[in-house]
Amino acid sequence: MTPDPTHLLRVCTILYQQRDSPNSKLFPLLNSSCDPKTLTLEFFIQVCNKFLFSWKPPFKFFRYTQSHPQIAFSHTPISWNKVLDILGKSKNLQLMWEFLEEMARNGMANTRSFEISVMAFASSREINKCIETFHLMNQHGVPYSLETMNRVVGCLCKLKLVEEAQTLIRKLDPWIKPDLITFRILLVGFCGVGNIIQASKIWNSMVDRGLEPDVETCDAIIDSLFKADKGVDALKLFKSMSFRGLDVRLSTYRVVINWLCKNGQIGEAQHVFEEMRHRGLEPDDSINGSLVFGLATRHKIREAYKMVESIKNPNLTVYHALIKALIGLKRPCEATQVFREMIERDCEPTMHTYIMLLQGHFGKRGRKGHNPGVNFDTVFLGGFAKEGRTWEFSKFIERMVYEGVEVPRFDYNKFLHAFSNEEGVKMFEEVGKTLKEVGMVDVGDVFLRYGEKMATRERRRRLRLEHT
């Protein structure tokens, strides 16, 4: 049964306004605002949902419902866990620990209760409390859980608290033996913070326990090493995978080729690509896009075009890579020609495609156009003059000349979104035709194509409204 919104608002208002009042004052106010006999568990949960990060209102309401003799419902582990979760999110850790002990004594604690507590303590770096929670859990009928420990270790590693995670594993080792997933999380954590020496020790410790690193572990470590700018170590591990007899997967090649292309090592990337093909693995669009981008940025434009032509059905990832590389080489006209070919091959551009092309022609700040009529500095200041706002016009001129202040950056994203309607369809059509008339054919085509896309979208929207 859904609670009455008016009743819910009234109770929540009292709880919020009187959150610092003693119970002797708060409880009579709650008695006068609601009938305890009509309160339900659903109503209590809804009150808690209104205060997800403020612990006092739901905690005091819990004590009120717990102590009142005429309350028509009994609390379940769900309601106890709800309050426990709020205490953890609000970082009231001491009260949360006392509340957890009370739950355990009353037989209301379950696996979810201990998971909430352990994760809250872990995110606050309370490692000793984490360990105490595991022991408390075992004392009250919930056995030690390897899965829970792995989740806590993962949480600590995400917070860059890798040494604390290692301490937790070591102290819980007599009761919970780490598995391959535990070591994988820890290895990725140490690689992520750049501590390769400690990661090597963890690797050796894992091997000593008879746990041989699998492909998933190596993939995760290689990815984290690249992200930590430890590319040399990542490549060493990648090359050693074949000697270890591991079946290198497409995901591993994808990460390695992508990093090599971004760092300009296109020769090495092509060698890895050929090795992948020799193993019988066909490249996906992400790998093809990385190679196209790498070739083009190294001024190997012909090879990049040949690779695009060799792909049977290139998707948006491949075309975006080529367009981005050409724009980076200050060749926006060629990028626009790729845009036309993309449309001819039924590859629909996205908003990002149009933004890249406009930035290529006008610059990222909108002020590098060859024609002053489409330079954003001219358009911005000319707008003030046409509106008769001469004071703002002169003020900006003074600041630009004497202080070196630039006009606000032109936001292409907001511009395209603002005119993605029926008025924008007409505007893009007129602007596109005008630009083509003055010789700016490439930019004109971009505007015209975007206008056509918006017109189609508006027609679909109208049809949906008519059918409904």
Buried (B, 14 or more C-beta within 10 A) or exposed (E): EEBEEEBBEBBBEBBEEBBEBEEEEBBEBBEEEBEBEEBEBEBBBBBBEBBEEBBBBBBBBBBBBEEBEEBEEEBEBEBBBBBBBBBBBBEBBEBBBEBBEEBBEEEBBBBBBBBBBBBBBBBBEBBEBBBBBBEBBBEBEBEBBBEBBBBBBBBBBBBEBBBBBBBBBEBBEEEBEBBBBBBBBBBBBBBBBBBBEBBEEBBEEBEEEEBEBEBBBBBBBBBBBBBBEBBEBBBEBBEEBEEEEBEBBBBBBBBBBBBBBBBEBBEBBBEBBEEBEEEEBEBBBBBBBBBBBBBBBBEBBEBBBEBBEEBEEBBBBBBBBBBBBBBEBEBBEBBBBBBEBBBEEEBEBEBEBBBBBBBBBBBBBBBBBEEEEBBBBBBBBBEBEEEEEEEEBEEBEEEBEEEEEBBEEBEBEEBBEEBBBEEBBBBBBEBBEBBBEEEBBBBBBBBBBBBBBBBEEBEEEEEEEEEE
